[in-house]
Amino acid sequence: MKSLLISFALLFGLSSVYAAEQKASEPQKVKVCVDVKDKEGKPVKDAKGNVKQNCKEMKAHKKLEGTEVPKK
């Protein structure tokens, strides 16, 4: 009975460590906004006089480090 409880405790402990590791490796989301422009290339303004923007959420991936490719 004790060995069964110990095995369950180890199983849940390892699974929580694995889940935390997976969460840390996920890319972060970044909000990117771009000004709206008309056909002439001028910024479009709303009723208050502010420039309209299109905003999207994008995933920011980490740049991987590597070695240089040898030149032939």
PyMOL Python script that loads the backbone (N, CA, C, O; Angstrom):
from pymol import cmd

cmd.read_pdbstr("""\
ATOM      1  N   MET A   1       0.824  -1.188   0.000  1.00  0.00           N
ATOM      2  CA  MET A   1       0.000   0.000   0.000  1.00  0.00           C
ATOM      3  C   MET A   1       0.873   1.259   0.000  1.00  0.00           C
ATOM      4  O   MET A   1       0.605   2.220  -0.721  1.00  0.00           O
ATOM      5  N   LYS A   2       1.930   1.229   0.831  1.00  0.00           N
ATOM      6  CA  LYS A   2       2.810   2.390   0.901  1.00  0.00           C
ATOM      7  C   LYS A   2       3.525   2.599  -0.425  1.00  0.00           C
ATOM      8  O   LYS A   2       3.708   3.733  -0.868  1.00  0.00           O
ATOM      9  N   SER A   3       3.926   1.507  -1.052  1.00  0.00           N
ATOM     10  CA  SER A   3       4.640   1.640  -2.329  1.00  0.00           C
ATOM     11  C   SER A   3       3.722   2.209  -3.412  1.00  0.00           C
ATOM     12  O   SER A   3       4.175   2.939  -4.294  1.00  0.00           O
ATOM     13  N   LEU A   4       2.445   1.876  -3.343  1.00  0.00           N
ATOM     14  CA  LEU A   4       1.480   2.415  -4.288  1.00  0.00           C
ATOM     15  C   LEU A   4       1.328   3.927  -4.110  1.00  0.00           C
ATOM     16  O   LEU A   4       1.289   4.668  -5.092  1.00  0.00           O
ATOM     17  N   LEU A   5       1.244   4.383  -2.855  1.00  0.00           N
ATOM     18  CA  LEU A   5       1.136   5.808  -2.581  1.00  0.00           C
ATOM     19  C   LEU A   5       2.404   6.552  -2.995  1.00  0.00           C
ATOM     20  O   LEU A   5       2.329   7.657  -3.532  1.00  0.00           O
ATOM     21  N   ILE A   6       3.542   5.962  -2.752  1.00  0.00           N
ATOM     22  CA  ILE A   6       4.811   6.581  -3.130  1.00  0.00           C
ATOM     23  C   ILE A   6       4.914   6.690  -4.650  1.00  0.00           C
ATOM     24  O   ILE A   6       5.370   7.704  -5.179  1.00  0.00           O
ATOM     25  N   SER A   7       4.486   5.636  -5.346  1.00  0.00           N
ATOM     26  CA  SER A   7       4.553   5.679  -6.815  1.00  0.00           C
ATOM     27  C   SER A   7       3.625   6.748  -7.382  1.00  0.00           C
ATOM     28  O   SER A   7       3.988   7.418  -8.349  1.00  0.00           O
ATOM     29  N   PHE A   8       2.433   6.927  -6.804  1.00  0.00           N
ATOM     30  CA  PHE A   8       1.524   7.984  -7.246  1.00  0.00           C
ATOM     31  C   PHE A   8       2.115   9.367  -6.966  1.00  0.00           C
ATOM     32  O   PHE A   8       1.996  10.267  -7.797  1.00  0.00           O
ATOM     33  N   ALA A   9       2.739   9.543  -5.823  1.00  0.00           N
ATOM     34  CA  ALA A   9       3.345  10.829  -5.478  1.00  0.00           C
ATOM     35  C   ALA A   9       4.470  11.163  -6.457  1.00  0.00           C
ATOM     36  O   ALA A   9       4.585  12.306  -6.899  1.00  0.00           O
ATOM     37  N   LEU A  10       5.288  10.191  -6.791  1.00  0.00           N
ATOM     38  CA  LEU A  10       6.368  10.411  -7.755  1.00  0.00           C
ATOM     39  C   LEU A  10       5.809  10.719  -9.144  1.00  0.00           C
ATOM     40  O   LEU A  10       6.327  11.583  -9.851  1.00  0.00           O
ATOM     41  N   LEU A  11       4.760  10.013  -9.522  1.00  0.00           N
ATOM     42  CA  LEU A  11       4.153  10.223 -10.830  1.00  0.00           C
ATOM     43  C   LEU A  11       3.613  11.648 -10.963  1.00  0.00           C
ATOM     44  O   LEU A  11       3.858  12.309 -11.972  1.00  0.00           O
ATOM     45  N   PHE A  12       2.883  12.124  -9.957  1.00  0.00           N
ATOM     46  CA  PHE A  12       2.338  13.474 -10.003  1.00  0.00           C
ATOM     47  C   PHE A  12       3.435  14.521  -9.898  1.00  0.00           C
ATOM     48  O   PHE A  12       3.326  15.580 -10.517  1.00  0.00           O
ATOM     49  N   GLY A  13       4.471  14.262  -9.143  1.00  0.00           N
ATOM     50  CA  GLY A  13       5.595  15.194  -9.036  1.00  0.00           C
ATOM     51  C   GLY A  13       6.321  15.340 -10.352  1.00  0.00           C
ATOM     52  O   GLY A  13       6.661  16.455 -10.749  1.00  0.00           O
ATOM     53  N   LEU A  14       6.565  14.237 -11.038  1.00  0.00           N
ATOM     54  CA  LEU A  14       7.260  14.291 -12.322  1.00  0.00           C
ATOM     55  C   LEU A  14       6.397  14.938 -13.396  1.00  0.00           C
ATOM     56  O   LEU A  14       6.906  15.660 -14.252  1.00  0.00           O
ATOM     57  N   SER A  15       5.100  14.683 -13.353  1.00  0.00           N
ATOM     58  CA  SER A  15       4.224  15.268 -14.367  1.00  0.00           C
ATOM     59  C   SER A  15       4.123  16.778 -14.191  1.00  0.00           C
ATOM     60  O   SER A  15       4.015  17.500 -15.182  1.00  0.00           O
ATOM     61  N   SER A  16       4.154  17.276 -12.951  1.00  0.00           N
ATOM     62  CA  SER A  16       4.089  18.726 -12.741  1.00  0.00           C
ATOM     63  C   SER A  16       5.380  19.394 -13.201  1.00  0.00           C
ATOM     64  O   SER A  16       5.339  20.506 -13.727  1.00  0.00           O
ATOM     65  N   VAL A  17       6.515  18.744 -13.015  1.00  0.00           N
ATOM     66  CA  VAL A  17       7.790  19.287 -13.486  1.00  0.00           C
ATOM     67  C   VAL A  17       7.796  19.318 -15.008  1.00  0.00           C
ATOM     68  O   VAL A  17       8.255  20.296 -15.600  1.00  0.00           O
ATOM     69  N   TYR A  18       7.301  18.279 -15.646  1.00  0.00           N
ATOM     70  CA  TYR A  18       7.240  18.216 -17.103  1.00  0.00           C
ATOM     71  C   TYR A  18       6.317  19.302 -17.658  1.00  0.00           C
ATOM     72  O   TYR A  18       6.638  19.926 -18.670  1.00  0.00           O
ATOM     73  N   ALA A  19       5.173  19.534 -17.004  1.00  0.00           N
ATOM     74  CA  ALA A  19       4.228  20.555 -17.462  1.00  0.00           C
ATOM     75  C   ALA A  19       4.830  21.952 -17.322  1.00  0.00           C
ATOM     76  O   ALA A  19       4.628  22.796 -18.195  1.00  0.00           O
ATOM     77  N   ALA A  20       5.556  22.206 -16.251  1.00  0.00           N
ATOM     78  CA  ALA A  20       6.187  23.510 -16.058  1.00  0.00           C
ATOM     79  C   ALA A  20       7.273  23.731 -17.112  1.00  0.00           C
ATOM     80  O   ALA A  20       7.449  24.847 -17.601  1.00  0.00           O
ATOM     81  N   GLU A  21       7.989  22.684 -17.456  1.00  0.00           N
ATOM     82  CA  GLU A  21       9.036  22.783 -18.474  1.00  0.00           C
ATOM     83  C   GLU A  21       8.429  23.062 -19.841  1.00  0.00           C
ATOM     84  O   GLU A  21       8.979  23.854 -20.606  1.00  0.00           O
ATOM     85  N   GLN A  22       7.309  22.430 -20.162  1.00  0.00           N
ATOM     86  CA  GLN A  22       6.637  22.660 -21.437  1.00  0.00           C
ATOM     87  C   GLN A  22       6.104  24.092 -21.511  1.00  0.00           C
ATOM     88  O   GLN A  22       6.166  24.720 -22.568  1.00  0.00           O
ATOM     89  N   LYS A  23       5.586  24.608 -20.406  1.00  0.00           N
ATOM     90  CA  LYS A  23       5.042  25.954 -20.363  1.00  0.00           C
ATOM     91  C   LYS A  23       6.144  26.983 -20.612  1.00  0.00           C
ATOM     92  O   LYS A  23       5.911  27.987 -21.285  1.00  0.00           O
ATOM     93  N   ALA A  24       7.330  26.744 -20.080  1.00  0.00           N
ATOM     94  CA  ALA A  24       8.438  27.682 -20.245  1.00  0.00           C
ATOM     95  C   ALA A  24       8.957  27.683 -21.680  1.00  0.00           C
ATOM     96  O   ALA A  24       9.468  28.701 -22.147  1.00  0.00           O
ATOM     97  N   SER A  25       8.835  26.573 -22.377  1.00  0.00           N
ATOM     98  CA  SER A  25       9.377  26.498 -23.731  1.00  0.00           C
ATOM     99  C   SER A  25       8.415  27.048 -24.794  1.00  0.00           C
ATOM    100  O   SER A  25       8.808  27.200 -25.951  1.00  0.00           O
ATOM    101  N   GLU A  26       7.170  27.345 -24.426  1.00  0.00           N
ATOM    102  CA  GLU A  26       6.208  27.880 -25.389  1.00  0.00           C
ATOM    103  C   GLU A  26       6.577  29.320 -25.752  1.00  0.00           C
ATOM    104  O   GLU A  26       7.048  30.070 -24.896  1.00  0.00           O
ATOM    105  N   PRO A  27       6.372  29.708 -26.998  1.00  0.00           N
ATOM    106  CA  PRO A  27       6.691  31.082 -27.391  1.00  0.00           C
ATOM    107  C   PRO A  27       5.729  32.077 -26.747  1.00  0.00           C
ATOM    108  O   PRO A  27       4.557  31.773 -26.524  1.00  0.00           O
ATOM    109  N   GLN A  28       6.242  33.266 -26.454  1.00  0.00           N
ATOM    110  CA  GLN A  28       5.415  34.299 -25.863  1.00  0.00           C
ATOM    111  C   GLN A  28       4.657  35.030 -26.962  1.00  0.00           C
ATOM    112  O   GLN A  28       5.109  35.095 -28.104  1.00  0.00           O
ATOM    113  N   LYS A  29       3.500  35.580 -26.605  1.00  0.00           N
ATOM    114  CA  LYS A  29       2.706  36.323 -27.577  1.00  0.00           C
ATOM    115  C   LYS A  29       3.023  37.805 -27.448  1.00  0.00           C
ATOM    116  O   LYS A  29       3.104  38.343 -26.344  1.00  0.00           O
ATOM    117  N   VAL A  30       3.203  38.459 -28.598  1.00  0.00           N
ATOM    118  CA  VAL A  30       3.534  39.874 -28.646  1.00  0.00           C
ATOM    119  C   VAL A  30       2.472  40.581 -29.480  1.00  0.00           C
ATOM    120  O   VAL A  30       2.069  40.078 -30.529  1.00  0.00           O
ATOM    121  N   LYS A  31       2.021  41.737 -29.022  1.00  0.00           N
ATOM    122  CA  LYS A  31       1.027  42.511 -29.759  1.00  0.00           C
ATOM    123  C   LYS A  31       1.763  43.459 -30.699  1.00  0.00           C
ATOM    124  O   LYS A  31       2.594  44.256 -30.264  1.00  0.00           O
ATOM    125  N   VAL A  32       1.448  43.365 -32.002  1.00  0.00           N
ATOM    126  CA  VAL A  32       2.089  44.193 -33.020  1.00  0.00           C
ATOM    127  C   VAL A  32       1.015  45.040 -33.688  1.00  0.00           C
ATOM    128  O   VAL A  32       0.003  44.516 -34.152  1.00  0.00           O
ATOM    129  N   CYS A  33       1.240  46.363 -33.737  1.00  0.00           N
ATOM    130  CA  CYS A  33       0.284  47.290 -34.348  1.00  0.00           C
ATOM    131  C   CYS A  33       0.931  47.996 -35.536  1.00  0.00           C
ATOM    132  O   CYS A  33       2.091  48.406 -35.475  1.00  0.00           O
ATOM    133  N   VAL A  34       0.161  48.133 -36.622  1.00  0.00           N
ATOM    134  CA  VAL A  34       0.616  48.804 -37.834  1.00  0.00           C
ATOM    135  C   VAL A  34      -0.409  49.878 -38.180  1.00  0.00           C
ATOM    136  O   VAL A  34      -1.614  49.633 -38.123  1.00  0.00           O
ATOM    137  N   ASP A  35       0.078  51.087 -38.543  1.00  0.00           N
ATOM    138  CA  ASP A  35      -0.819  52.184 -38.914  1.00  0.00           C
ATOM    139  C   ASP A  35      -1.555  51.854 -40.207  1.00  0.00           C
ATOM    140  O   ASP A  35      -0.986  51.259 -41.122  1.00  0.00           O
ATOM    141  N   VAL A  36      -2.840  52.251 -40.274  1.00  0.00           N
ATOM    142  CA  VAL A  36      -3.647  52.071 -41.479  1.00  0.00           C
ATOM    143  C   VAL A  36      -3.358  53.234 -42.409  1.00  0.00           C
ATOM    144  O   VAL A  36      -3.351  54.388 -41.980  1.00  0.00           O
ATOM    145  N   LYS A  37      -3.116  52.937 -43.694  1.00  0.00           N
ATOM    146  CA  LYS A  37      -2.836  53.984 -44.674  1.00  0.00           C
ATOM    147  C   LYS A  37      -3.822  53.866 -45.832  1.00  0.00           C
ATOM    148  O   LYS A  37      -4.269  52.770 -46.173  1.00  0.00           O
ATOM    149  N   ASP A  38      -4.157  55.022 -46.439  1.00  0.00           N
ATOM    150  CA  ASP A  38      -5.063  55.012 -47.585  1.00  0.00           C
ATOM    151  C   ASP A  38      -4.283  54.722 -48.860  1.00  0.00           C
ATOM    152  O   ASP A  38      -3.096  54.399 -48.812  1.00  0.00           O
ATOM    153  N   LYS A  39      -4.963  54.839 -50.012  1.00  0.00           N
ATOM    154  CA  LYS A  39      -4.331  54.504 -51.294  1.00  0.00           C
ATOM    155  C   LYS A  39      -3.138  55.405 -51.611  1.00  0.00           C
ATOM    156  O   LYS A  39      -2.210  54.983 -52.300  1.00  0.00           O
ATOM    157  N   GLU A  40      -3.158  56.626 -51.120  1.00  0.00           N
ATOM    158  CA  GLU A  40      -2.077  57.574 -51.389  1.00  0.00           C
ATOM    159  C   GLU A  40      -0.895  57.395 -50.436  1.00  0.00           C
ATOM    160  O   GLU A  40       0.155  58.003 -50.641  1.00  0.00           O
ATOM    161  N   GLY A  41      -1.050  56.576 -49.405  1.00  0.00           N
ATOM    162  CA  GLY A  41       0.026  56.337 -48.451  1.00  0.00           C
ATOM    163  C   GLY A  41      -0.031  57.231 -47.226  1.00  0.00           C
ATOM    164  O   GLY A  41       0.894  57.229 -46.414  1.00  0.00           O
ATOM    165  N   LYS A  42      -1.112  58.000 -47.082  1.00  0.00           N
ATOM    166  CA  LYS A  42      -1.261  58.870 -45.921  1.00  0.00           C
ATOM    167  C   LYS A  42      -1.963  58.106 -44.800  1.00  0.00           C
ATOM    168  O   LYS A  42      -2.825  57.270 -45.074  1.00  0.00           O
ATOM    169  N   PRO A  43      -1.609  58.379 -43.541  1.00  0.00           N
ATOM    170  CA  PRO A  43      -2.272  57.672 -42.423  1.00  0.00           C
ATOM    171  C   PRO A  43      -3.739  58.075 -42.295  1.00  0.00           C
ATOM    172  O   PRO A  43      -4.085  59.245 -42.460  1.00  0.00           O
ATOM    173  N   VAL A  44      -4.595  57.102 -42.001  1.00  0.00           N
ATOM    174  CA  VAL A  44      -6.033  57.327 -41.837  1.00  0.00           C
ATOM    175  C   VAL A  44      -6.281  57.690 -40.379  1.00  0.00           C
ATOM    176  O   VAL A  44      -5.775  57.027 -39.473  1.00  0.00           O
ATOM    177  N   LYS A  45      -7.074  58.761 -40.151  1.00  0.00           N
ATOM    178  CA  LYS A  45      -7.373  59.211 -38.790  1.00  0.00           C
ATOM    179  C   LYS A  45      -8.845  58.972 -38.489  1.00  0.00           C
ATOM    180  O   LYS A  45      -9.690  59.028 -39.383  1.00  0.00           O
ATOM    181  N   ASP A  46      -9.149  58.699 -37.196  1.00  0.00           N
ATOM    182  CA  ASP A  46     -10.528  58.507 -36.778  1.00  0.00           C
ATOM    183  C   ASP A  46     -11.144  59.848 -36.378  1.00  0.00           C
ATOM    184  O   ASP A  46     -10.534  60.893 -36.602  1.00  0.00           O
ATOM    185  N   ALA A  47     -12.339  59.835 -35.791  1.00  0.00           N
ATOM    186  CA  ALA A  47     -13.063  61.065 -35.455  1.00  0.00           C
ATOM    187  C   ALA A  47     -12.326  61.902 -34.412  1.00  0.00           C
ATOM    188  O   ALA A  47     -12.448  63.127 -34.410  1.00  0.00           O
ATOM    189  N   LYS A  48     -11.574  61.270 -33.538  1.00  0.00           N
ATOM    190  CA  LYS A  48     -10.847  61.997 -32.491  1.00  0.00           C
ATOM    191  C   LYS A  48      -9.524  62.570 -32.992  1.00  0.00           C
ATOM    192  O   LYS A  48      -8.901  63.379 -32.305  1.00  0.00           O
ATOM    193  N   GLY A  49      -9.099  62.165 -34.162  1.00  0.00           N
ATOM    194  CA  GLY A  49      -7.838  62.657 -34.709  1.00  0.00           C
ATOM    195  C   GLY A  49      -6.676  61.707 -34.500  1.00  0.00           C
ATOM    196  O   GLY A  49      -5.541  62.020 -34.859  1.00  0.00           O
ATOM    197  N   ASN A  50      -6.952  60.549 -33.921  1.00  0.00           N
ATOM    198  CA  ASN A  50      -5.898  59.552 -33.720  1.00  0.00           C
ATOM    199  C   ASN A  50      -5.724  58.703 -34.981  1.00  0.00           C
ATOM    200  O   ASN A  50      -6.677  58.489 -35.730  1.00  0.00           O
ATOM    201  N   VAL A  51      -4.520  58.231 -35.203  1.00  0.00           N
ATOM    202  CA  VAL A  51      -4.249  57.378 -36.360  1.00  0.00           C
ATOM    203  C   VAL A  51      -4.802  55.985 -36.086  1.00  0.00           C
ATOM    204  O   VAL A  51      -4.548  55.406 -35.029  1.00  0.00           O
ATOM    205  N   LYS A  52      -5.565  55.446 -37.049  1.00  0.00           N
ATOM    206  CA  LYS A  52      -6.094  54.084 -36.901  1.00  0.00           C
ATOM    207  C   LYS A  52      -4.967  53.081 -37.015  1.00  0.00           C
ATOM    208  O   LYS A  52      -4.000  53.293 -37.747  1.00  0.00           O
ATOM    209  N   GLN A  53      -5.100  51.971 -36.273  1.00  0.00           N
ATOM    210  CA  GLN A  53      -4.081  50.929 -36.298  1.00  0.00           C
ATOM    211  C   GLN A  53      -4.722  49.562 -36.410  1.00  0.00           C
ATOM    212  O   GLN A  53      -5.801  49.327 -35.865  1.00  0.00           O
ATOM    213  N   ASN A  54      -4.051  48.652 -37.124  1.00  0.00           N
ATOM    214  CA  ASN A  54      -4.424  47.245 -37.159  1.00  0.00           C
ATOM    215  C   ASN A  54      -3.495  46.523 -36.205  1.00  0.00           C
ATOM    216  O   ASN A  54      -2.276  46.579 -36.369  1.00  0.00           O
ATOM    217  N   CYS A  55      -4.051  45.843 -35.210  1.00  0.00           N
ATOM    218  CA  CYS A  55      -3.235  45.146 -34.214  1.00  0.00           C
ATOM    219  C   CYS A  55      -3.494  43.644 -34.294  1.00  0.00           C
ATOM    220  O   CYS A  55      -4.630  43.202 -34.466  1.00  0.00           O
ATOM    221  N   LYS A  56      -2.425  42.877 -34.166  1.00  0.00           N
ATOM    222  CA  LYS A  56      -2.513  41.417 -34.152  1.00  0.00           C
ATOM    223  C   LYS A  56      -1.589  40.875 -33.079  1.00  0.00           C
ATOM    224  O   LYS A  56      -0.594  41.508 -32.726  1.00  0.00           O
ATOM    225  N   GLU A  57      -1.923  39.691 -32.559  1.00  0.00           N
ATOM    226  CA  GLU A  57      -1.038  39.016 -31.613  1.00  0.00           C
ATOM    227  C   GLU A  57      -0.233  37.976 -32.364  1.00  0.00           C
ATOM    228  O   GLU A  57      -0.787  37.157 -33.096  1.00  0.00           O
ATOM    229  N   MET A  58       1.084  38.013 -32.177  1.00  0.00           N
ATOM    230  CA  MET A  58       1.970  37.079 -32.862  1.00  0.00           C
ATOM    231  C   MET A  58       2.818  36.343 -31.834  1.00  0.00           C
ATOM    232  O   MET A  58       3.066  36.852 -30.741  1.00  0.00           O
ATOM    233  N   LYS A  59       3.250  35.169 -32.185  1.00  0.00           N
ATOM    234  CA  LYS A  59       4.137  34.407 -31.321  1.00  0.00           C
ATOM    235  C   LYS A  59       5.576  34.824 -31.582  1.00  0.00           C
ATOM    236  O   LYS A  59       6.027  34.862 -32.727  1.00  0.00           O
ATOM    237  N   ALA A  60       6.292  35.136 -30.508  1.00  0.00           N
ATOM    238  CA  ALA A  60       7.699  35.519 -30.635  1.00  0.00           C
ATOM    239  C   ALA A  60       8.543  34.294 -30.304  1.00  0.00           C
ATOM    240  O   ALA A  60       8.620  33.879 -29.148  1.00  0.00           O
ATOM    241  N   HIS A  61       9.170  33.723 -31.318  1.00  0.00           N
ATOM    242  CA  HIS A  61       9.991  32.541 -31.118  1.00  0.00           C
ATOM    243  C   HIS A  61      11.413  32.950 -30.747  1.00  0.00           C
ATOM    244  O   HIS A  61      11.901  33.997 -31.173  1.00  0.00           O
ATOM    245  N   LYS A  62      12.059  32.124 -29.961  1.00  0.00           N
ATOM    246  CA  LYS A  62      13.440  32.386 -29.588  1.00  0.00           C
ATOM    247  C   LYS A  62      14.346  31.993 -30.744  1.00  0.00           C
ATOM    248  O   LYS A  62      14.122  30.987 -31.416  1.00  0.00           O
ATOM    249  N   LYS A  63      15.363  32.799 -30.959  1.00  0.00           N
ATOM    250  CA  LYS A  63      16.311  32.496 -32.013  1.00  0.00           C
ATOM    251  C   LYS A  63      17.271  31.427 -31.496  1.00  0.00           C
ATOM    252  O   LYS A  63      17.853  31.562 -30.419  1.00  0.00           O
ATOM    253  N   LEU A  64      17.422  30.380 -32.273  1.00  0.00           N
ATOM    254  CA  LEU A  64      18.299  29.300 -31.874  1.00  0.00           C
ATOM    255  C   LEU A  64      19.732  29.637 -32.236  1.00  0.00           C
ATOM    256  O   LEU A  64      20.005  30.218 -33.286  1.00  0.00           O
ATOM    257  N   GLU A  65      20.646  29.262 -31.347  1.00  0.00           N
ATOM    258  CA  GLU A  65      22.058  29.477 -31.610  1.00  0.00           C
ATOM    259  C   GLU A  65      22.625  28.232 -32.276  1.00  0.00           C
ATOM    260  O   GLU A  65      22.224  27.109 -31.970  1.00  0.00           O
ATOM    261  N   GLY A  66      23.549  28.448 -33.177  1.00  0.00           N
ATOM    262  CA  GLY A  66      24.145  27.321 -33.873  1.00  0.00           C
ATOM    263  C   GLY A  66      25.571  27.642 -34.270  1.00  0.00           C
ATOM    264  O   GLY A  66      26.080  28.727 -33.989  1.00  0.00           O
ATOM    265  N   THR A  67      26.195  26.710 -34.912  1.00  0.00           N
ATOM    266  CA  THR A  67      27.565  26.930 -35.372  1.00  0.00           C
ATOM    267  C   THR A  67      27.536  27.406 -36.815  1.00  0.00           C
ATOM    268  O   THR A  67      26.562  27.181 -37.533  1.00  0.00           O
ATOM    269  N   GLU A  68      28.615  28.070 -37.239  1.00  0.00           N
ATOM    270  CA  GLU A  68      28.693  28.554 -38.615  1.00  0.00           C
ATOM    271  C   GLU A  68      28.877  27.395 -39.562  1.00  0.00           C
ATOM    272  O   GLU A  68      29.534  26.407 -39.237  1.00  0.00           O
ATOM    273  N   VAL A  69      28.291  27.523 -40.738  1.00  0.00           N
ATOM    274  CA  VAL A  69      28.443  26.505 -41.766  1.00  0.00           C
ATOM    275  C   VAL A  69      29.797  26.722 -42.441  1.00  0.00           C
ATOM    276  O   VAL A  69      30.083  27.827 -42.900  1.00  0.00           O
ATOM    277  N   PRO A  70      30.607  25.719 -42.505  1.00  0.00           N
ATOM    278  CA  PRO A  70      31.926  25.907 -43.135  1.00  0.00           C
ATOM    279  C   PRO A  70      31.795  26.188 -44.629  1.00  0.00           C
ATOM    280  O   PRO A  70      30.982  25.580 -45.326  1.00  0.00           O
ATOM    281  N   LYS A  71      32.631  27.142 -45.109  1.00  0.00           N
ATOM    282  CA  LYS A  71      32.602  27.486 -46.532  1.00  0.00           C
ATOM    283  C   LYS A  71      33.480  26.519 -47.297  1.00  0.00           C
ATOM    284  O   LYS A  71      34.514  26.068 -46.804  1.00  0.00           O
ATOM    285  N   LYS A  72      33.052  26.208 -48.512  1.00  0.00           N
ATOM    286  CA  LYS A  72      33.800  25.235 -49.337  1.00  0.00           C
ATOM    287  C   LYS A  72      34.951  25.887 -50.034  1.00  0.00           C
ATOM    288  O   LYS A  72      35.686  25.224 -50.766  1.00  0.00           O
TER     289      LYS A  72
END
""", "prot")
cmd.dss("prot")
cmd.show_as("cartoon", "prot")
cmd.util.cbc("prot")
cmd.orient("prot")
